[in-house]
């Protein structure tokens, strides 16, 4: 186990308290990150239905999943064996039966058939069929939205969690250095991506890394005018932009970062945008502290870039941490107008004011954690436009 049983129990206590506020007797967790957070379960098994059931009046949650994955739960979690349930393989990807038939039977067998049950309705891993089979199997239960309950509990990281994120930050430094160093005119994008993955997994001399929840985002040329594209088999050309959004990862805890490379001389527009964004980023990071609201950080960003050509309509940051594909974000705090979340020590934010126009893109971000007096970064990478 990565954390002590006591830390897991503290997480459970906070989750049950949040459940009580919503009037829930049970909460079914299907988000792999939330499963990991509460139990330690870690396996590449989220392509089939699995989950954790939290009972308001029981100390330990119950893990359910495919039978062949149940030993993985015994190896990676703090749960007793009788709290691990593997369902038979004929329930996997069947059109006639469904794993949530088993879940409904289990809930009935424990006397909770008339309970208020929370499910993560907007989660990637909880499907319409899950809800249909659960409702059919528990007609007397009230099935309610329990979305983001655990995500909000996860917002404030323990010192042990921050330790893993700092390790991810060290890996990130190597990952970003590898990408910047290898990008040159004539080099294939995919070859640089391969070395980025190597640096991500090989980690440092002291510890290895993990796969990140998001693939390396590293488009070049015209593809930098939009977010979330990656490498191709093309070769880098002279005087073109390359965007890098990369991450280190340790024990599923991330440290993401964005930087921009130009393979030649930047034109005046790129120079102006880069200076404006970096100034705004510096201003925001210097201002982050406990007690400030998320919306006030975004307002400070807008004030710092007022009068420039930079326009940013989308949010400029979000909470991140423990996660699995397809996202390292926690889906809670957003640095945008209207988000009144008050920052507290232990919260972790990716300040990401990416800019994409019809002709070019520029990214320079920072991953930070809130301290008692301000904030600290997870990695030391110069905030600059890298000119090759």
C-alpha positions in Angstrom: 0.0 0.0 0.0 1.1 3.5 -0.8 -0.5 5.1 2.2 -1.2 3.9 5.7 -4.6 2.3 6.6 -5.2 5.3 8.9 -4.9 7.7 6.0 -7.4 5.6 4.0 -9.8 5.6 6.9 -9.5 9.4 7.2 -10.4 9.7 3.5 -13.4 7.4 4.1 -14.6 9.5 7.1 -14.5 12.7 5.0 -16.4 10.9 2.2 -19.1 9.6 4.5 -19.5 13.1 5.9 -20.0 14.5 2.4 -22.5 11.7 1.7 -24.4 12.5 4.8 -24.8 16.1 3.6 -26.5 14.8 0.5 -28.6 12.3 2.3 -26.9 9.2 0.9 -26.8 5.7 2.5 -24.6 4.2 -0.1 -22.3 5.7 -2.8 -21.1 3.7 -5.8 -17.7 4.9 -7.0 -16.7 4.1 -10.6 -14.0 6.7 -11.3 -10.7 4.8 -11.2 -9.0 7.7 -9.4 -11.6 7.8 -6.7 -11.4 4.0 -6.3 -7.6 4.4 -5.9 -8.0 7.3 -3.5 -10.3 5.4 -1.2 -8.9 1.8 -1.4 -5.5 1.9 -3.2 -6.8 -0.2 -6.1 -4.5 0.2 -9.1 -5.0 -1.9 -12.3 -5.6 -1.4 -16.0 -9.0 -2.9 -15.6 -11.3 0.1 -16.1 -12.3 -1.0 -19.5 -14.8 -3.4 -17.8 -17.2 -2.4 -15.1 -15.8 -2.1 -11.6 -16.3 0.0 -8.6 -16.3 0.6 -4.9 -19.4 0.7 -2.7 -19.2 3.0 0.3 -21.7 2.2 3.1 -22.6 5.1 5.5 -22.6 2.7 8.5 -19.7 0.4 7.6 -16.0 1.0 8.2 -14.7 -0.6 5.0 -16.0 -0.1 1.4 -16.6 -3.0 -0.8 -14.7 -3.5 -4.1 -16.4 -5.2 -7.1 -14.9 -6.0 -10.4 -14.1 -8.8 -12.9 -13.1 -12.0 -11.1 -9.7 -12.1 -12.8 -9.0 -8.7 -11.3 -10.0 -9.5 -7.8 -6.5 -10.7 -6.8 -5.3 -7.3 -8.0 -7.6 -5.7 -5.4 -6.2 -8.1 -2.7 -2.6 -7.0 -3.7 -3.1 -3.3 -4.0 -5.9 -2.3 -1.5 -6.2 -2.1 2.3 -9.5 -4.0 2.3 -10.1 -7.4 4.0 -10.7 -10.3 1.6 -14.4 -10.5 2.4 -14.8 -6.9 1.1 -13.5 -7.9 -2.4 -16.1 -9.3 -4.8 -15.2 -10.6 -8.3 -18.1 -11.3 -10.7 -18.0 -14.1 -13.2 -16.7 -13.6 -16.7 -20.0 -14.2 -18.5 -21.1 -10.7 -17.3 -18.3 -9.1 -19.2 -19.5 -7.2 -22.4 -22.6 -9.3 -22.6 -25.9 -8.1 -24.3 -28.1 -10.2 -22.0 -26.7 -9.8 -18.5 -24.7 -6.9 -16.9 -22.3 -6.5 -13.9 -24.8 -4.2 -12.3 -27.2 -7.1 -12.0 -24.6 -8.5 -9.6 -24.2 -5.1 -7.8 -28.0 -4.8 -7.3 -28.1 -8.4 -5.9 -25.3 -7.5 -3.6 -27.0 -4.4 -2.3 -30.2 -6.3 -1.7 -28.4 -9.1 0.1 -27.0 -6.6 2.6 -30.4 -5.1 3.3 -30.0 -1.8 1.5 -32.7 -2.3 -1.2 -34.7 0.7 0.0 -31.7 3.0 0.5 -30.7 6.3 -1.0 -27.9 5.4 -3.4 -25.5 7.8 -5.0 -23.9 7.1 -8.4 -21.3 9.2 -10.4 -23.8 10.1 -13.1 -21.4 12.1 -15.3 -18.4 9.9 -14.9 -16.7 8.4 -18.0 -17.0 4.9 -16.6 -20.7 4.8 -15.5 -22.9 4.1 -18.5 -26.6 4.4 -19.3 -26.8 0.6 -19.1 -25.2 0.7 -15.6 -28.0 3.0 -14.4 -30.7 1.0 -16.2 -29.7 -2.4 -14.6 -29.2 -0.8 -11.2 -32.6 0.8 -11.2 -34.3 -2.4 -12.5 -32.6 -4.5 -9.8 -33.4 -2.0 -7.0 -36.9 -0.7 -7.8 -37.5 0.5 -4.2 -34.3 2.4 -3.9 -33.8 6.1 -4.7 -30.8 6.5 -7.1 -29.4 10.0 -6.8 -26.5 11.9 -8.2 -23.3 11.4 -6.2 -21.0 13.0 -8.8 -17.8 14.6 -7.6 -18.3 13.9 -3.9 -14.9 12.1 -3.7 -13.3 14.5 -6.2 -13.9 17.4 -3.8 -12.5 15.4 -0.9 -9.4 14.8 -3.0 -8.8 18.5 -3.6 -6.6 19.0 -0.5 -3.6 16.7 -0.7 -1.9 15.1 2.3 1.9 15.5 2.7 2.3 11.9 1.5 0.4 12.7 -1.7 2.5 15.9 -2.2 5.6 13.8 -1.9 4.5 11.6 -4.9 3.6 14.8 -6.9 7.0 16.3 -6.2 8.6 13.0 -7.5 6.4 13.5 -10.6 7.8 17.0 -10.8 11.3 15.7 -10.9 10.4 13.3 -13.7 8.7 16.2 -15.5 11.9 18.2 -15.6 13.6 15.3 -17.4 10.6 14.8 -19.8 10.5 18.5 -20.8 14.2 18.8 -21.2 14.2 15.7 -23.4 11.5 17.2 -25.7 13.0 20.7 -25.9 16.5 19.3 -26.6 15.5 16.9 -29.3 13.2 19.1 -31.3 15.1 20.2 -34.4 14.2 20.8 -38.1 14.3 17.5 -40.0 13.6 15.3 -36.9 10.4 13.3 -37.0 7.7 14.2 -34.4 7.1 10.6 -33.5 10.8 10.0 -32.7 10.7 12.9 -30.2 7.5 11.5 -28.8 9.1 8.1 -28.3 11.9 9.6 -26.3 9.4 11.6 -24.3 7.7 8.4 -23.3 11.1 6.9 -22.4 11.9 9.7 -20.1 8.4 9.6 -18.6 8.7 5.9 -17.7 12.4 5.7 -16.9 12.1 8.6 -14.4 15.2 9.4 -12.4 18.1 7.5 -11.0 16.2 7.2 -7.7 12.7 6.1 -9.0 10.9 5.2 -12.2 7.8 6.9 -13.5 4.3 5.9 -14.7 2.2 6.4 -17.8 0.4 9.7 -17.7 -3.4 10.0 -17.9 -3.1 12.2 -21.0 -0.8 11.4 -24.0 2.0 13.9 -24.7 0.4 16.8 -26.4 3.1 18.1 -28.9 1.7 19.5 -32.2 3.7 21.6 -34.6 3.1 24.1 -37.4 -0.5 24.7 -38.3 -1.6 22.1 -35.7 -0.6 24.5 -32.9 -3.7 26.7 -33.7 -5.8 24.3 -31.6 -5.6 22.4 -28.3 -5.1 18.7 -27.7 -3.4 17.5 -30.9 -0.2 15.5 -30.8 2.6 14.1 -32.9 2.4 12.7 -36.5 5.0 11.2 -38.8 5.9 14.6 -40.3 9.3 16.2 -39.7 9.8 19.5 -37.9 10.4 22.4 -40.2 12.5 25.5 -39.7 10.8 28.5 -38.2 7.7 26.7 -36.9 6.1 26.5 -33.5 5.9 23.3 -31.4 3.6 23.1 -28.4 4.4 20.8 -25.5 1.9 19.8 -22.8 3.6 17.0 -20.9 3.6 15.5 -17.5 5.6 13.4 -15.0 3.6 10.8 -13.1 4.4 8.7 -10.0 1.9 6.3 -8.5 -0.8 7.9 -10.6 0.0 11.4 -9.2 0.7 13.9 -11.9 2.8 17.1 -12.4 1.8 18.6 -15.8 3.5 21.5 -17.6 3.3 23.4 -21.0 6.0 25.1 -22.9 6.5 26.3 -26.4 9.4 25.8 -28.8 10.2 27.7 -32.0 12.6 26.1 -34.5 14.1 29.3 -35.7 13.4 33.0 -35.3 10.1 34.0 -33.7 8.0 36.5 -35.6 6.9 39.8 -33.8 3.4 38.4 -33.1 4.7 35.3 -31.3 7.2 37.4 -29.4 4.5 39.7 -28.2 2.1 37.0 -27.2 4.8 35.0 -25.4 5.8 38.0 -23.3 2.2 38.9 -22.5 1.3 35.3 -21.4 4.5 34.8 -19.4 3.9 38.2 -17.6 0.3 37.1 -16.8 1.4 33.7 -15.6 4.1 35.2 -13.4 1.6 37.7 -12.0 -1.0 34.9 -11.2 1.5 32.5 -9.6 3.0 35.3 -7.4 -0.6 36.1 -6.2 -1.8 32.6 -5.4 -2.2 32.1 -1.6 -4.7 30.6 0.9 -7.9 32.5 1.1 -8.0 33.8 -2.5 -11.0 32.6 -4.7 -10.5 30.9 -8.0 -12.5 33.6 -9.8 -10.2 36.3 -8.4 -7.1 34.6 -9.8 -8.7 34.6 -13.3 -9.7 38.3 -12.8 -6.1 39.1 -12.0 -4.9 37.3 -15.1 -7.3 39.4 -17.3 -6.2 42.6 -15.6 -2.5 41.7 -16.2 -3.0 41.2 -20.0 -5.5 44.1 -20.6 -4.5 46.2 -23.5 -2.6 43.4 -25.3 -3.6 41.4 -28.3 -4.1 38.3 -26.1 -7.6 37.1 -25.7 -8.5 34.1 -23.5 -12.1 33.0 -23.4 -11.7 29.6 -21.7 -10.6 29.0 -18.1 -6.9 29.5 -17.2 -6.4 26.6 -14.9 -7.9 23.7 -13.0 -7.3 21.3 -10.1 -5.2 18.2 -10.9 -3.5 15.2 -9.1 -4.3 11.5 -8.9 -5.9 10.2 -12.1 -6.2 7.7 -14.9 -7.0 8.1 -18.6 -8.4 10.2 -20.2 -7.6 13.2 -17.9 -5.3 14.3 -15.1 -7.7 17.0 -14.0 -9.9 16.5 -10.9 -13.1 18.2 -12.4 -13.5 20.5 -9.4 -11.7 23.8 -9.2 -11.5 26.0 -12.4 -9.8 29.3 -12.6 -12.7 31.1 -14.3 -15.3 33.8 -13.6 -17.9 32.5 -11.2 -15.9 29.9 -9.4 -16.0 31.0 -5.8 -13.8 28.1 -4.5 -11.5 29.4 -1.8 -8.0 28.0 -2.1 -6.6 26.1 0.9 -3.1 24.7 1.7 -2.7 21.4 -0.1 -4.7 22.2 -3.1 -3.0 21.7 -6.5 -3.7 23.8 -9.6 -2.4 23.6 -13.1 -2.3 27.3 -14.2 -2.7 26.9 -17.9 -3.3 30.1 -19.9 -2.9 28.4 -23.4 -3.5 30.7 -26.4 -4.7 29.4 -29.8 -5.4 31.8 -32.6 -6.2 31.3 -36.3 -2.5 31.4 -37.2 -0.5 30.2 -34.1 -0.5 28.8 -30.6 1.5 29.6 -27.5 1.5 27.7 -24.2 3.4 28.3 -21.0 1.9 26.9 -17.8 2.8 26.1 -14.2 1.7 23.3 -11.8 1.6 24.6 -8.3 0.5 23.5 -4.8 -0.9 26.0 -2.3 1.2 26.4 0.9 0.4 28.2 4.2 1.7 31.5 2.9 1.6 31.3 -1.0 2.4 28.5 -3.5 5.3 26.4 -4.8 5.9 24.8 -8.2 6.4 21.1 -8.7 9.1 21.5 -11.3 11.8 24.0 -12.2 11.6 24.7 -15.9 12.3 28.2 -17.2 9.2 30.2 -18.1 10.2 31.3 -21.6 9.8 30.7 -25.3 12.4 28.1 -26.2 14.2 29.2 -29.3 16.1 26.5 -31.2 
